[in-house]
Amino acid sequence: MKTLKITLFVLLIAATKLVCAQELQSKTAVNKSTIEKNKDVVIKFNKAYWESGNVKIVKELFPDYYVDHFEPHDGNGPPIDTILLVEFMTSFKKAFSNVNIEFHEVLGEGDKVSLLKTITATHTGEFLGKAATGKKVVINIVETDILKDGKITDTWALSNLPQVIQAL
């Protein structure tokens, strides 16, 4: 009888471990799937927004409560929201041609996607009071996006954009 109890106990432990392992594997698969989907959303946005100047992508992939915590923003003006994203890209596309984006790193963890990217373009029109120079520009950006339900809710970014604009 004692041997039977020990055997049943061992089987119970083994079954519990198996169930826990399957649950962990299932959660990991779902988490990886969500992370990959989030990475796809961020890449889709960046390509459409930067390379194509497609401002409609903002409405598709951002909720109304989106906030961009871009590093030059000092907190004294209005927060950078979807309206300002559209305004920025509208003026950027008028001022720059041959826009290309290169992703050096795209990393996902939980609800965050981090990017190391470079945007290259040619300054062919007026931008923020600077007349066209014909100069090629290189904008380096380190960015982390937070996503919820397949939409980008927050962006934290650092870039050399202020220095690029100053050098035009």
C-alpha positions as CSV (number, residue, x, y, z in Angstrom):
1,M,0.0,0.0,0.0
2,K,2.8,2.4,0.9
3,T,4.5,1.7,-2.5
4,L,1.2,2.4,-4.3
5,K,0.9,5.8,-2.4
6,I,4.5,6.7,-3.3
7,T,3.9,5.7,-6.9
8,L,0.7,7.7,-7.1
9,F,2.4,10.7,-5.5
10,V,5.3,10.5,-8.0
11,L,2.8,10.3,-10.9
12,L,0.9,13.3,-9.5
13,I,4.1,15.3,-9.3
14,A,5.1,14.3,-12.8
15,A,1.6,15.2,-14.2
16,T,1.7,18.5,-12.4
17,K,5.2,19.3,-13.9
18,L,3.9,18.3,-17.3
19,V,0.9,20.5,-17.1
20,C,3.0,23.4,-15.8
21,A,5.5,22.9,-18.6
22,Q,2.7,22.9,-21.2
23,E,1.1,26.0,-19.7
24,L,4.5,27.8,-19.7
25,Q,5.2,26.7,-23.3
26,S,1.7,27.9,-24.3
27,K,2.2,31.3,-22.6
28,T,5.7,31.6,-24.1
29,A,4.3,30.9,-27.6
30,V,1.5,33.4,-27.1
31,N,4.0,35.9,-25.8
32,K,6.4,35.4,-28.7
33,S,3.5,35.7,-31.1
34,T,2.4,39.0,-29.5
35,I,6.0,40.3,-29.5
36,E,6.4,39.4,-33.2
37,K,3.0,41.1,-34.0
38,N,4.1,44.2,-32.0
39,K,7.4,44.3,-33.9
40,D,5.5,44.0,-37.2
41,V,3.2,46.9,-36.2
42,V,6.2,49.2,-35.4
43,I,8.0,48.3,-38.6
44,K,4.9,48.8,-40.6
45,F,4.4,52.2,-39.1
46,N,8.0,53.3,-39.6
47,K,8.1,52.3,-43.2
48,A,4.7,53.8,-44.1
49,Y,5.3,57.0,-42.1
50,W,9.0,57.8,-42.9
51,E,9.5,56.3,-46.3
52,S,6.1,56.9,-47.8
53,G,4.9,59.8,-45.8
54,N,1.6,58.0,-45.2
55,V,0.0,60.0,-42.4
56,K,-3.2,57.8,-42.6
57,I,-1.1,55.1,-40.9
58,V,-1.2,57.2,-37.7
59,K,-5.0,56.8,-37.4
60,E,-4.7,53.1,-38.1
61,L,-2.0,52.2,-35.6
62,F,-2.3,54.8,-32.8
63,P,-5.1,55.4,-30.2
64,D,-6.3,58.9,-29.5
65,Y,-4.4,58.9,-26.2
66,Y,-1.0,58.4,-27.8
67,V,1.9,60.4,-26.4
68,D,5.4,60.8,-27.9
69,H,7.9,61.5,-25.2
70,F,10.5,62.7,-27.8
71,E,13.7,64.0,-26.1
72,P,13.6,67.7,-27.3
73,H,10.1,68.1,-25.9
74,D,10.7,70.2,-22.7
75,G,7.2,69.8,-21.3
76,N,6.4,73.5,-21.8
77,G,4.4,73.0,-25.0
78,P,1.6,70.7,-25.9
79,P,2.5,67.0,-25.7
80,I,3.4,65.4,-29.0
81,D,0.2,63.5,-30.0
82,T,-1.2,62.0,-33.2
83,I,-2.1,65.5,-34.5
84,L,1.4,66.7,-34.2
85,L,2.8,63.5,-35.7
86,V,0.7,64.1,-38.8
87,E,1.7,67.8,-39.0
88,F,5.4,66.9,-38.6
89,M,5.3,64.3,-41.4
90,T,3.3,66.6,-43.7
91,S,6.0,69.2,-43.4
92,F,8.9,66.7,-43.4
93,K,7.7,65.1,-46.7
94,K,7.5,68.6,-48.3
95,A,11.0,69.3,-47.3
96,F,12.8,66.0,-47.8
97,S,13.0,63.6,-50.7
98,N,14.7,60.2,-51.2
99,V,13.7,59.2,-47.7
100,N,15.0,55.8,-46.6
101,I,14.8,54.0,-43.3
102,E,17.3,51.3,-42.1
103,F,16.6,49.2,-39.0
104,H,19.8,48.2,-37.2
105,E,18.0,46.5,-34.3
106,V,14.4,45.6,-33.6
107,L,13.9,44.1,-30.2
108,G,10.7,43.1,-28.5
109,E,10.0,42.4,-24.8
110,G,6.6,42.2,-23.3
111,D,4.6,45.2,-24.6
112,K,7.7,47.1,-25.8
113,V,9.5,47.3,-29.1
114,S,12.9,49.0,-29.2
115,L,14.5,50.2,-32.4
116,L,17.8,51.5,-33.5
117,K,17.2,53.1,-36.9
118,T,18.7,55.5,-39.3
119,I,16.7,57.7,-41.7
120,T,18.5,59.2,-44.7
121,A,17.0,61.9,-46.9
122,T,17.8,64.9,-49.1
123,H,16.8,68.3,-48.0
124,T,14.9,69.7,-51.1
125,G,12.4,72.0,-49.5
126,E,11.8,74.5,-46.7
127,F,11.8,72.9,-43.3
128,L,11.3,74.7,-40.0
129,G,12.4,78.0,-41.5
130,K,15.4,76.5,-43.3
131,A,15.5,76.9,-47.1
132,A,16.3,73.8,-49.2
133,T,20.0,73.1,-49.2
134,G,20.2,69.9,-51.2
135,K,22.2,68.3,-48.4
136,K,21.8,64.7,-47.6
137,V,20.8,64.2,-43.9
138,V,21.3,61.2,-41.6
139,I,18.9,61.0,-38.6
140,N,19.8,58.4,-36.0
141,I,17.1,57.4,-33.7
142,V,16.9,55.1,-30.6
143,E,13.3,54.5,-29.8
144,T,11.1,52.4,-27.6
145,D,7.4,52.0,-28.4
146,I,4.8,50.7,-26.0
147,L,1.9,48.8,-27.6
148,K,-1.5,47.8,-26.4
149,D,-4.0,45.8,-28.4
150,G,-1.9,46.2,-31.5
151,K,-1.6,50.0,-31.3
152,I,1.3,52.2,-30.4
153,T,0.4,54.0,-27.2
154,D,3.7,55.7,-26.3
155,T,7.0,56.4,-27.9
156,W,10.2,57.3,-26.1
157,A,13.0,58.4,-28.4
158,L,16.3,60.0,-28.6
159,S,17.7,61.3,-31.9
160,N,20.2,63.7,-33.5
161,L,17.3,65.5,-35.3
162,P,17.9,68.8,-33.6
163,Q,21.6,68.8,-34.6
164,V,20.6,67.7,-38.2
165,I,18.2,70.7,-38.5
166,Q,20.8,73.1,-37.1
167,A,23.3,71.9,-39.7
168,L,21.0,72.5,-42.6
